[in-house]
Amino acid sequence: MNTDLQSHQERPYQSHEHHHGHGPASFGVAFAVGIGLNLGFVAVEFIYGLLANSVALIADAGHNLSDVLGLVIAWIASALTTRPPSSRYTYGLGGSSILAALFNAVLLLVAVGAIAWEAVLRLFHPEPVASAIVMIVAAIGIIINGATAWLFASGRKGDLNIRGAFLHMVADAAVSAGVVVAGLVIFYTGWLWLDPLTSLVIVGVIVWGTWGLLRDSLAMSVDAVPTSIDPQAVRSYLSSCAGVTAVHDLHIWPLSTTENALTAHLVLPGGHPGDEFLLKAASELKQRFGIGHTTLQIEISAETACHLAPDHVV
């Protein structure tokens, strides 16, 4: 005698508590403004990088261009997550936000490889740099990237997709600040090698900021338990529910960068506890752990759990 409960899956019912912030759909304006500002700045930075003969400025322009593409991908993914489930995509397209975060991480690492190569070449063959132009353009970059990062700041803790956009913009603002400092030092000292060296520092900053995004998005793409959820704490809660003597086949995975799902078998020798028990369990899982899509199967006999292979248990 088995009974399943499917918790509510409509988006308005989705919990936004316990580090599961606003859904990405609310950031449409932020994406539009951020893409527009940064696309215009890329053009300005590239042109003046050529005029100033600054590889650091050109490198930052290339990085900003990759960020624009990343923002476009993230925006598309955030839009896809709002589409309702279909007969083929029964969970909807929320997983596209995970793929977008992974794509952004890989894209950044590829971009920094090209930047590093050009910087190393220029380090051994330094060329004159118009430091005044470099400082002015980079200063504009601090303002644009800082403003764009602020647009995504409120969603950075609850959505890996939004976090990726936020980190890109913060890194860009920091990098632009570094370029300003380098331009100022070159202006007073004439140390031309400082321009390509700044580019290598840019590479280091980008790799450092991207590693966490790559690690988390890769883990989510293979259905790892989200880092914000302690699976043992979830098991302990389910085990503590009235009448439950065993918990097995417990699985927790991300449906998107903002939604999580759970399935579990609960052994209750006393018989089926009723819908109120199941509804309360689903509500508690959402409130305590941010798991908004729950499926619980009730079993009266513990024999099923005894015959399970070890790899079936979380």
C-alpha positions, -999 to +999 in steps of 0.1 A: +000+000+000+019+030-013+007+066-015+026+095-032+022+131-024+033+157-050+038+190-033+025+222-050+047+231-080+031+264-091+057+291-090+037+315-068+037+289-041+075+285-044+093+295-011+118+324-012+131+317+023+164+302+035+186+317+008+163+311-021+158+347-032+136+362-059+133+342-091+153+353-121+123+365-140+123+398-120+157+408-134+146+414-170+152+451-167+185+445-151+196+423-179+185+447-206+202+477-190+233+458-182+237+444-217+231+478-233+256+497-210+283+471-214+279+466-251+284+504-256+314+504-232+330+474-251+330+495-283+345+525-265+371+505-247+383+486-277+386+517-299+405+537-273+426+506-264+438+507-300+444+544-299+463+542-267+481+510-277+471+494-244+469+457-243+454+459-208+425+481-222+420+458-252+421+427-229+395+442-206+373+450-237+375+414-247+366+403-212+337+427-212+325+413-245+324+378-231+304+392-202+279+407-226+275+373-242+272+358-207+245+382-197+226+374-229+228+337-222+218+342-185+188+364-196+176+337-221+179+311-194+160+332-168+132+336-194+131+299-201+127+291-164+093+308-164+079+285-190+053+260-177+060+223-177+050+203-208+043+167-216+080+163-227+097+187-203+077+177-172+098+199-149+098+228-172+130+244-185+144+255-152+176+234-158+186+259-185+196+283-158+221+258-146+235+253-181+237+291-185+258+294-153+281+266-165+284+281-199+293+315-184+321+299-163+336+281-192+333+311-215+352+332-190+380+307-187+384+305-225+385+343-227+412+347-201+434+322-219+435+345-249+441+375-227+470+358-209+487+348-242+486+383-255+498+398-222+528+374-220+538+384-256+536+421-248+555+416-215+586+405-234+580+432-261+566+463-243+552+491-264+544+528-256+510+533-239+488+565-238+483+562-201+459+592-198+434+576-222+437+543-204+429+559-171+399+578-184+383+549-202+389+525-173+374+550-149+342+550-170+343+512-168+343+513-130+311+533-130+293+512-157+303+478-142+296+489-107+262+501-116+254+469-135+266+448-105+242+468-083+213+458-105+220+421-098+230+425-061+197+416-046+195+382-063+231+370-059+225+348-029+195+329-041+202+322-078+235+309-092+225+323-126+221+358-112+252+353-090+272+346-122+261+379-137+268+398-105+303+383-101+312+392-136+303+428-131+321+431-098+352+416-112+350+440-142+347+470-118+377+457-098+397+451-130+390+486-143+402+500-110+434+481-115+438+495-150+434+530-137+461+525-111+484+509-138+478+539-161+487+563-133+519+545-125+529+543-161+522+580-165+547+589-137+573+562-142+572+551-178+572+514-168+556+500-200+559+464-187+532+473-161+505+473-188+508+436-198+515+427-161+481+443-152+465+421-179+479+390-162+466+403-129+432+407-146+435+370-157+441+360-121+411+379-108+388+364-133+400+329-127+397+333-090+362+347-092+351+321-118+363+290-100+334+289-075+309+295-103+323+267-123+324+243-094+288+250-083+273+250-118+291+217-127+278+201-095+243+213-101+244+200-137+249+165-125+222+167-099+244+171-068+226+181-036+227+220-035+254+233-012+227+253+008+210+220+019+224+195+044+211+161+033+217+146+068+196+174+083+168+166+059+171+129+067+170+137+104+139+158+100+120+131+080+131+104+105+117+125+134+082+128+119+056+109+139+054+072+131+084+071+108+107+042+116+130+044+085+138+067+056+153+054+023+157+063-013+162+099-003+172+120-033+177+158-034+186+177-065+182+212-082+155+217-108+170+251-116+193+277-099+164+286-076+143+255-072+150+222-055+133+188-055+132+158-032+119+123-033+119+098-004+104+066+009+091+068+045+084+036+064+054+039+088+044+005+102+013+020+118-002+027+084-008+056+061-008+088+083-032+108+060-029+138+038-024+162+067+009+145+076+022+147+040+012+183+035+029+193+068+060+174+058+061+191+024+056+225+040+083+220+066+108+209+039+101+241+020+104+263+050+134+247+066+155+237+036+141+256+006+128+224-011+097+234-030+089+202-050+085+172-027+074+136-035+070+113-005+061+076-008+046+059+023+055+022+030+041+001+058+068-026+057+105-020+063+115-050+041+118-028+010+145-007+027+164-038+039+167-051+003+179-018-012+214-016-025+237+008-006+240+032-036+203+038-034+205+056-002+218+092+002 
